[in-house]
Amino acid sequence: MRIGEIAALAGVTPRTVRHYHHLGLFPEPERLPNGYRDYRLRHAVALARIRRLTELGLGLAEVRDVLADDAGRELAEVLQELDDDLARQAAAIAARRARLGGLIEQARAGLLPAEGPVSPELAGLLGALAPSDSPMAAKDRSHLALIDTMVEPEQRDRLFAALRPLAEDAEFSVRVQELYERLDDLADADPDDARVGPLGDELAACMPDELLELMVEGAQTDGAQEADSAFGEAFLDDFAPAQAAAVRRMLAALTLRAGERR
C-alpha cells in the first residue's frame, strides 16, 4: 500500500502518518525500488492502534510508552491516570454547570447584579447593599467585582462575610452613603481642596477593625506587596485627583492604625 492508501484505511491523513514517522512513533516500512514506502497490513494495524490510543486522550509520548510495553502494564497505568483526569474534569464541569444554572435563574428573575456574573458570596453582598445613585457607590461595587476575581477564594469569602453584616446595618449604610456623596462632590475639585483631609480621616474611621485585620493579613501573603503596589496605582488612577487624595489620606491613616495594633 502507498501512504495515501494506508492513511485512508486507518482514518488519518498522509500528513499525520509522516508526522508519526518523524517522531519515531510509527516505524517506516521498507521502500520499493522506486523509492515509495511499502506498507503492509501489519502497518495498518499498528497505525489504527495509534489512532485509537490518541482518541482516548493519550498524548503521543504516552502512546510511545504504551507501544513499547508489550505486557500492557504501561497501558493500564496510563489509562487509569487518564480516567482519573477525566473524573476531575467531569467534577469541574458539573460545578461550572451548577454555577451557570444559578446565574441563569438569577438572570431570568432579573436578579443578576449589574456587575455580574459574580460569585454567590458577592451576589449576596451586593443584594444586601442599600440602593444608591452615587457614582462612587457604583465604582465601589465594580471594585468589589474585581476583588471577587483577583483574590484567593478563602480570603475573598472572609472579606465578603465581614462586609455582609455592615451592608445589612441601616445606620452604617447611611453613614457610608454620606461618605459616597462627599466623595462625589470632589469629582471636579483640586487635590488641595480643604475637604480632602477631613474626608480621608472619616473614611479611615469608618473602616472596622476586623476589615483592617483582613487587609493586613492579605498584604502579608507571598507576592502580595508587588501585586498590591501595581493594584494600588491602578486603583488610585481610577479616581479624580481630589478623590484620589482623600483615598490616599485614608490609606495613610489605616497604615498608621494597623501599626499601632501590632
N, C-alpha and C positions, 0 to 999 in steps of 0.2 A: 504494500500500500504506500501511496505517496502521503506527504504531510497533510494535505488538504483532506484526503480520504479518512485518515485516522482521526483527525480533529473532528470531522463531521460525525464519525462513528461514536466518539466519546462525548460529543455535545459541547466541544470547546472550539476556540478559534486557532488557526495555524500560528498566530502570534503568541497565543498562550503556550502552545507546545514549544515554540522556540524559547520562550521565557523560562519554562521548566528545564529545558536543556541547558540554558545559560547558567541557571542556579545549581545544576548538578542534581536536581530533584528527579528528573526523568532522563536516564542514560540514553545517549544517542545510539541508534542501531547501526549496523554495518551499512556501508554505502555501495551502491551498484557501480559498475564500471563507468557509467555516465555521470557519476557524482551524486545522484539522488539517494536520499536515505531510503532504506528498505525496511519498512515497518511490517511486523508480523502480528498475528492475533495476540500473542503474549504481551506485545507492547500496548495494544488497545486495552487489554485487561488492566495493566498497570496504570495507564492513563485514566481509565474510568475510576479506578480506586482513588487516585489523587483527587479527582473531581468530587467524589462522594465525601472524602475527608474535609475538603475545603468548604463544601456546602454545609457540613456540620458546624462550621465556625472555626476550624483549626487554622492557625497561621501556617505559612509554608515551612517555617523552621520546625514547627511541631509535626507537620506531615513528614518531613525528612526523618525525624526521630522515630516516628511510628513505622515508617517503611524499613528502617534499619533494624527494627526489633522483630525478629521472626516469631518469637514466642508470644507476642501480643501484650506483654506486660506494659510496655510504654503506652500503647493504645488505651488500655484500661485506665491508667493513671491520667492521661491527657483528657479522656472523655469524662472522667469524674470531675476534674478541675473545670472543664467546660460546663458541665451540668451545674456545678456549684455557682459558677459565674452567672449562668443564665437564671438561676434561682434568685441571686441577688438583684439582677436586673429586673426580674419579674416583680419582686417586692418593691423596688424603687418605682416601677411603672404603676403598680397598684396604689402606692402612696400618692403619686402625682395625679392619678385619675380621681382619687378621693378628694384631693385638694381642688382640682378643677371642677368636680361636681359641686362642691360647696360654693365656689366662685360663680358658677352658672346659676345656682339657686339665688345667690345674692343679687346677681345682675338682673335676673327676671323679676325679682321682687323690688327692684330699684334701690337696693341697699348697698350696692358696691360703692366704696368710697371713691371720690374723685381721684385720689392718689393711687387707687388700686390698679392691678391686683397687689395686695399686701398680705402679710402673714395673718393668721387668725388672731394672734395676740394684738397686733397693731390695729386690725379692723375693729376689735372690741374696744381698744383705747380711743380710736377716732370716733367711734359711735357714742362714747361717753362724754366727749368734749362738748361744751356748750357751743351752739351755732354762733358764727361770727362773720361779719362782712369785712373785718380788718385785713388789709393786705399783709400785715405782719403775721397775723394768725395763719393765713394761708401759707406763708413762707415757712412758718414753724411746722406745719403739717407736712410740707414737702421735705423738710429736713428729717422729720421722723421716718418718712418713707425711705429716705436714703440710708438712715441708720439701720432700718429694717433689713436692708440688703447687705450692707458692708460689715456689720458687727456679727461676731460669732453668736450662734443661736442661744447658747446658755446665758451669755452676758446680755444679749438683746431681750430675752424673756424676763430676766431680773429687772432690767431697766423699765420695761413696759409694765411689769407687775407693780413696781414702785410708783409709777406715774398714774396708774389707774385710780387709786383712792383719791388722788389730788384732782383728777378730772371730774370725779363724782362729788367733790366738795364744793357746794354752791358758793360759799364765802371766798374760797381760794380762786374759783373761776372768775368771780367778779374782779378780784384784785389783778389777776393775770390779764383780763380783758382791758382793764385800765392801763396797764403797762404796754399792751399792744398798741393802744390808741396813742399813747405818748411817744412810742417809737415811730408810729405812722406820721406824727406831727414833725418828726425830724427829717423826713424824706428830702426836703429841699433846704435844710439848714446847713450852716457851716460846722465843721468839726469842733471849732472852739466855742460853739453856742453854749450859753450858761446853763442850759437844761441838760446837757450831756452828762456831766459829773454826777449830779443827784440821781438821775435816772439809772445810770450804771450801778450806783450803790444800792438802789432799791431793787434792781434786777438780781443782784447778788444776794440781798437779804431775803428775797423770795425763794431762793433755792434751798429746799430742805436738806438737812444733814445727810439723810440716807442716800439722796441722789448724788450729793457731793462725794460720798464714800465710793459709790459705784464709778464715778468719773475717775477718781484717784486709782482705783483698782484697775480700771481699763488702761490707764496711762502707764501702768507698771508691767504690762504684759510684753512678751518678746516682740520687738519691732514696732511697738506702739508709738515711741517717740518720733521716729521718722515718718510714720503714717499720719500721726496727729499733726505734725508740722505742715505737711502737704495739705491735709484736710483743713487745718486751721486757716491757712492762707486763702484757700478757695472759699471757705465758709465766710470769712470776713469780706471777701470781694463781692459776695452776693448782696451786701447791704450798701445803702447810700453812705457817703462819708461820715455824716454825723451819727447815723445809726451804728456804723462800724466802731466809731469812737466810744459810744456808750457800751457796746458789747465788749470792747477791749477793757474798759473800766471795770465791767462786771467780772471778766475773766481774771483780771489782776486781783480784785478783791477776793475772789474764790480761791485763788492760789495762796494768798496770804492766810485765809481762813483754814485751808487744808493743812498748811504748815503748822498752824497753831494747834491743830487737833492731833498731831503726831506725838 
